[in-house]
Amino acid sequence: MISAEILAVLAEWLPANDDPARPLISLATVSPTGVPDSRGVLLTDYDERGFTFHTDAASRKARDLAANPVAAFSIAWPELFLQLSVQGSVEQVSPADAASAYAARSRYLQLLAWLNTAEFTALPLPERQSRWAAFDAAHPEGTLLAPPGWAGYRLRPHRLTFWRGVPLAASQRTEYTQDAATGDWSVGILPG
Ligand SMILES: Cc1cc2nc3c(=O)[nH]c(=O)nc-3n(C[C@H](O)[C@H](O)[C@H](O)COP(=O)(O)O)c2cc1C
């Protein structure tokens, strides 16, 4: 569990979970053959258990997580001289949690989750647009459930690093590390 002290810092840095503007995190995973990969995904929400994100179960990242259930992400706010880096283990969220995350997605992202297939993306643009419009019209707002491949993951952190840039001085990192045996968190200060 993330400590109350860390959650207080996260609450200052990240938007509230009900803010529709979701932050983009750069998510790194490790392939079955040990090769790292990264891509941007939306942070769905976070709480004392960890950070959740959602994706297609047929994606490369889902394949990576099945083989190596660990991940890291970073997110930076360069104009504020802030960066957060997180590392931890990953588990799938419950079907009920995945369903409610889908319901909270924007209409565009709900449609995208259904139409984001290899077959659809190979079509010419006018065909993709007409099929998109037809699917949209056939599924009025509020009627769509998550597609079968909709998958939610929770990254349970064991390390969180808060980087702060300082005017006219060296940047500094505050790093929280969880003891694997006790679950207790320790904090240290590192150079940037
Ligand atoms: C702004 C932005 C937000 C994105 N959000 C998500 C997301 O929440 N989930 C997701 O699976 N992909 C999202 N993507 C697409 C991913 O970056 C990526 O292209 C896709 O998930 C395939 O990644 P993979 O082949 O490494 O699994 C987003 C891309 C951008 C640019």
The ligand as a MOL file (V3000), in Angstrom:
LIG
                    3D

  0  0  0     0  0            999 V3000
M  V30 BEGIN CTAB
M  V30 COUNTS 31 33 0 0 0
M  V30 BEGIN ATOM
M  V30 1 C -2.2250 10.8930 -25.9670 0
M  V30 2 C -2.2250 9.3960 -26.1150 0
M  V30 3 C -2.9630 8.6370 -25.2210 0
M  V30 4 C -2.9700 7.2420 -25.3500 0
M  V30 5 N -3.6510 6.5110 -24.4200 0
M  V30 6 C -3.6360 5.1640 -24.4930 0
M  V30 7 C -4.2690 4.3750 -23.4780 0
M  V30 8 O -4.8090 4.8700 -22.4740 0
M  V30 9 N -4.2280 3.0230 -23.6210 0
M  V30 10 C -3.6020 2.4330 -24.6800 0
M  V30 11 O -3.6100 1.2090 -24.7500 0
M  V30 12 N -2.9840 3.1420 -25.6430 0
M  V30 13 C -2.9830 4.5010 -25.5680 0
M  V30 14 N -2.3250 5.2270 -26.5260 0
M  V30 15 C -1.6850 4.5250 -27.6490 0
M  V30 16 C -0.3300 3.9600 -27.1870 0
M  V30 17 O 0.6420 4.9910 -27.1110 0
M  V30 18 C 0.1900 2.8350 -28.1260 0
M  V30 19 O 0.3550 3.3150 -29.4300 0
M  V30 20 C -0.7350 1.6230 -28.1550 0
M  V30 21 O -1.2900 1.3550 -26.8690 0
M  V30 22 C 0.0140 0.3850 -28.6570 0
M  V30 23 O 1.1030 0.1530 -27.7970 0
M  V30 24 P 1.8680 -1.2760 -27.7160 0
M  V30 25 O 1.9190 -1.8260 -29.1240 0
M  V30 26 O 3.2230 -0.9460 -27.1850 0
M  V30 27 O 1.0800 -2.1530 -26.7970 0
M  V30 28 C -2.2710 6.6150 -26.4030 0
M  V30 29 C -1.5090 7.3970 -27.2840 0
M  V30 30 C -1.4830 8.7560 -27.1290 0
M  V30 31 C -0.6280 9.5720 -28.0810 0
M  V30 END ATOM
M  V30 BEGIN BOND
M  V30 1 1 1 2
M  V30 2 1 2 3
M  V30 3 2 2 30
M  V30 4 2 3 4
M  V30 5 1 4 5
M  V30 6 1 4 28
M  V30 7 2 5 6
M  V30 8 1 6 7
M  V30 9 1 6 13
M  V30 10 2 7 8
M  V30 11 1 7 9
M  V30 12 1 9 10
M  V30 13 2 10 11
M  V30 14 1 10 12
M  V30 15 2 12 13
M  V30 16 1 13 14
M  V30 17 1 14 15
M  V30 18 1 14 28
M  V30 19 1 15 16
M  V30 20 1 16 17
M  V30 21 1 16 18
M  V30 22 1 18 19
M  V30 23 1 18 20
M  V30 24 1 20 21
M  V30 25 1 20 22
M  V30 26 1 22 23
M  V30 27 1 23 24
M  V30 28 2 24 25
M  V30 29 1 24 26
M  V30 30 1 24 27
M  V30 31 2 28 29
M  V30 32 1 29 30
M  V30 33 1 30 31
M  V30 END BOND
M  V30 END CTAB
M  END
